[in-house]
Amino acid sequence: MVPESSLLAHFLLALIVIVVTARALGRLARYLGQPAIIGEVLAGILLGPSLLGRIAPGASAYLLPAAVAPYLQIVAQIGVILFMFLVGLELDTSLLKKRTGATIAISHASIVAPLLLGVGAAHFVYPRFGAPTVPFPVFALFLGVSMAVTAFPVLARILSDRGLQKTELGVIAISCAAVDDVTAWCLLAFVVSFATSSHLESAFYTLGLVALYVTVMLVVARPLMARLVRRQALLGRVTRGATALVFVGLLASALATELAGVHALFGAFLLGAIIPHHSLLATGLREKLEDVVVILLLPAYFAYTGLRTEIGLVSGLSNLVWCVALLVVACAGKFGGGALAARLSGLAWRDAASIGVLMNTRGLMELVVLNIGLDLGVISGTVFAMLVIMALVTTAATTPLVTWLNRGRSFAGAAGDRVTG
């Protein structure tokens, strides 16, 4: 038990350890040609019960005592709310309006295929790992959505690092990822509304509130944001008043969706998405927020996730087989659906395979979805650990596979940190 007088000191020490470890492993990941997100997530897991808590329980209890966990959770939640806002700012909604036939086919296939495979897999996973208090349809839909997630920000970063962002392959991939991002979050909102409602009528009431909220955001908030964007463009800079106004709007939007019964993250994401992607306001907000979110707040979220991830739950031949099976299902749906649709749309096999690999990238977006599922009690700690492993493996595989598939093309590396998820 940590005395109240030293709680702040323990919390600050925990943040120091978390940030240093995340930055060190993030740099190591980039040195190995991986997105920094891989090292940062591993840092969170290594600081949790999976490693530090197992080999040095005394050090773990001192550095990350149980009394600090609630405060770490609050910081982590604020961090991921700001992260989802930045993901919304990164989303170029013009891509959703310029959907070619190939983009339509690939984006639909890379959502529908993994969703159906995930729901099918739930028939086998639920009897062994499902909680009796969780209805099968909720578990099945959540597992399907978790298979359908694509990490739009980290995918964009990988394309940029490889000099592919302006190629036909890159434009199709980023367009599909943008569509997938929006679709996956809409599906998740649907699942959350059912998971948090005791009756079907309550679920539809929640969905009605969300529909009303989205309408208000599009009809009222978007024109107001457009006016603010024009004003900042005339001034040639983003003022503190404008920043304060956007932050108040961000908090209000997040609060609205939280009260509606879905999750604060949806409100944060949508507010970011209605701000024009290429505007001075969006660029200025990204510059103000990215370093704080990436360096300080997201590592806290990774540590919070790591404290909840018990890799030991996957030990034993039976659980390992289930873990591999979920990984195969995830890859078959995302890679298979995306690659086959791309090939049928006329792309060469190499480009089609690259599209499939890129669609299979999950990153932090998957961790956000999984934490929501664990918070709601939809998935158990064992399934949570298996799906965290799946997210890490599919994200880690993306860069080497894309590099291998596009060997011989002109690559243009880019250094530095960007928001990646």
Residue pairs with C-beta under 8 A, 6 or more apart in sequence:
1 67
2 10
2 65
2 67
2 68
7 67
7 68
7 71
10 62
10 65
10 67
10 68
11 68
11 71
11 72
13 63
14 63
14 64
14 68
14 72
14 303
15 75
15 296
15 300
17 47
17 63
17 64
18 43
18 44
18 47
18 299
18 300
18 302
18 303
19 295
19 296
19 299
21 43
21 46
21 47
21 299
22 39
22 40
22 43
22 44
22 298
22 299
22 302
22 303
23 295
23 299
24 39
24 43
25 39
25 40
25 42
25 43
25 46
26 36
26 37
26 39
26 40
26 43
27 36
27 39
28 39
29 35
29 36
29 37
29 38
29 39
29 40
29 42
30 36
30 39
33 399
33 400
33 403
34 396
34 399
35 154
35 157
35 158
35 363
35 395
35 398
35 399
35 420
36 417
36 420
37 154
37 363
37 364
37 395
37 420
37 421
38 392
38 395
38 396
40 298
40 299
40 302
41 302
41 305
41 306
41 364
41 367
41 388
41 391
41 392
42 392
43 299
43 302
43 303
43 306
44 299
44 301
44 302
44 303
44 304
44 305
44 306
44 307
44 309
45 51
45 302
45 305
45 306
45 309
45 311
45 388
46 52
46 306
47 60
47 63
47 64
47 303
47 306
47 307
48 64
48 303
48 306
48 307
48 308
48 309
48 310
49 60
49 307
49 309
49 310
49 312
50 306
50 309
50 310
50 311
50 312
52 59
52 60
52 63
52 64
53 60
54 312
64 72
64 303
64 307
69 304
69 307
72 300
72 303
72 304
72 307
73 304
75 297
75 300
76 297
76 300
76 301
76 303
76 304
76 305
77 264
77 301
78 297
79 293
79 296
79 297
79 298
79 300
79 301
80 265
80 297
80 298
80 301
80 368
80 371
81 250
81 254
81 264
81 265
81 268
82 250
82 268
82 289
82 292
82 293
82 297
83 293
83 297
83 298
83 301
83 364
83 368
83 419
83 421
84 265
84 268
84 269
84 272
84 368
85 250
85 268
85 269
85 271
85 272
85 289
86 153
86 272
86 286
86 289
86 290
86 293
86 419
87 152
87 153
87 181
87 269
87 272
87 365
87 419
87 421
88 268
88 269
88 270
88 271
88 272
88 273
88 274
88 275
89 272
89 273
89 275
89 277
89 282
89 285
89 286
90 152
90 153
90 156
90 272
90 277
90 286
90 419
91 152
91 178
91 181
91 182
91 272
91 273
91 277
92 174
92 178
92 277
92 278
93 178
93 273
93 277
94 277
95 174
95 175
95 178
95 179
96 175
96 178
96 179
96 182
98 175
99 107
99 175
99 179
100 172
100 175
101 345
102 172
102 342
102 345
102 346
102 347
103 172
103 175
103 176
103 179
105 341
105 342
105 344
105 345
106 172
106 176
106 338
106 341
106 342
106 345
106 355
106 359
107 175
107 176
107 179
107 180
107 183
108 341
109 337
109 338
109 340
109 341
110 148
110 150
110 176
110 180
110 333
110 334
110 337
110 338
110 341
110 356
110 359
111 148
111 180
111 183
111 184
111 187
111 337
112 337
113 332
113 333
113 334
113 336
113 337
113 338
114 144
114 147
114 148
114 329
114 330
114 332
114 333
114 334
114 337
115 144
115 145
115 147
115 148
115 187
115 333
116 144
116 333
117 144
117 147
117 329
117 332
117 333
118 140
118 143
118 144
118 145
118 146
118 147
118 148
118 329
118 330
118 333
119 140
119 141
119 143
119 144
121 143
121 147
121 325
121 326
121 329
122 130
122 136
122 139
122 140
122 143
122 144
123 140
125 139
125 143
125 322
125 326
125 383
126 136
126 139
126 140
128 322
129 322
129 379
129 380
129 382
129 383
130 136
130 139
130 380
131 139
131 377
131 380
133 377
134 195
134 377
134 378
137 194
138 191
138 194
138 195
138 378
139 378
139 379
141 187
141 190
141 191
141 194
142 191
142 195
142 373
142 378
142 379
143 379
143 383
145 184
145 187
145 188
145 191
145 369
146 366
146 369
146 370
146 373
146 387
147 329
147 330
147 333
147 334
148 180
148 183
148 184
148 187
148 333
148 334
149 180
149 184
149 362
149 365
149 366
149 369
150 176
150 177
150 180
150 181
150 184
150 334
150 359
150 360
150 361
150 362
150 365
151 177
151 361
151 362
151 363
151 364
151 365
151 366
151 395
151 420
151 421
152 174
152 177
152 178
152 180
152 181
152 365
152 421
153 363
153 364
153 365
153 418
153 419
153 420
153 421
154 361
154 363
154 364
154 395
154 398
154 420
154 421
155 173
155 174
155 177
155 358
155 361
155 398
156 165
156 174
156 177
157 418
157 420
158 358
158 361
158 398
158 399
158 402
159 165
159 170
159 173
159 174
159 358
160 414
161 399
161 413
161 414
162 399
162 402
162 403
162 406
162 411
162 412
162 413
163 409
163 410
163 411
163 412
163 413
164 170
164 173
164 402
164 406
164 409
164 411
165 171
165 174
168 351
169 347
169 351
169 354
169 355
169 406
172 342
172 347
172 355
173 354
173 355
173 358
173 359
176 338
176 355
176 359
177 358
177 359
180 359
181 365
182 273
184 365
184 369
185 266
185 269
188 369
188 372
189 207
189 210
189 262
189 263
189 266
190 207
191 378
192 261
192 262
192 263
192 372
192 376
193 203
193 206
193 207
193 210
193 261
193 262
194 200
194 203
195 376
195 378
196 206
196 261
196 262
196 376
197 203
197 205
197 206
197 261
206 260
206 261
206 262
209 260
209 261
210 257
210 260
210 262
210 266
213 256
213 257
213 260
213 267
214 270
217 253
217 270
217 271
217 274
218 274
221 249
221 253
221 271
221 274
222 274
225 249
225 274
225 275
225 276
225 281
226 276
228 242
228 245
228 246
228 281
229 275
229 276
229 279
229 280
229 281
229 282
231 242
232 238
232 239
232 242
232 279
232 280
232 281
232 284
233 279
233 280
233 281
236 280
237 280
237 284
238 280
238 281
238 284
238 285
238 288
242 281
243 284
243 285
243 288
246 271
246 275
246 281
246 285
249 271
250 267
250 268
250 271
250 272
252 267
253 267
253 268
253 270
253 271
254 264
254 265
254 267
254 268
254 271
255 264
255 267
256 267
257 263
257 264
257 265
257 266
257 267
257 270
258 264
258 267
263 372
265 368
265 372
275 281
275 282
275 285
276 282
286 419
290 417
290 418
290 419
291 417
293 419
294 417
294 418
294 419
295 417
298 364
301 364
301 367
302 367
304 371
305 367
305 370
305 371
305 388
308 371
308 374
308 381
308 384
309 384
309 385
309 388
310 381
310 385
311 385
311 389
313 319
313 381
313 382
313 385
314 320
314 323
314 382
314 385
314 386
314 389
319 382
319 386
322 386
323 386
323 389
323 390
326 386
326 387
326 390
327 389
327 390
327 393
327 394
330 360
330 362
330 390
330 394
331 360
331 394
334 356
334 359
334 360
334 394
335 356
335 357
335 359
335 360
336 356
337 356
337 359
338 355
338 356
338 358
338 359
338 360
339 352
339 353
339 355
339 356
339 357
340 352
340 356
342 351
342 352
342 355
342 356
343 349
343 352
347 355
350 405
350 406
353 405
354 402
354 405
354 406
357 397
357 398
357 401
357 402
357 405
358 398
358 402
360 394
360 397
360 398
361 394
361 395
361 398
362 390
362 391
362 394
362 395
363 391
363 395
363 420
363 421
364 420
364 421
365 421
366 387
366 390
366 391
366 395
367 388
367 391
368 421
370 379
370 384
370 387
370 388
370 391
373 379
373 384
374 381
374 384
379 387
403 411
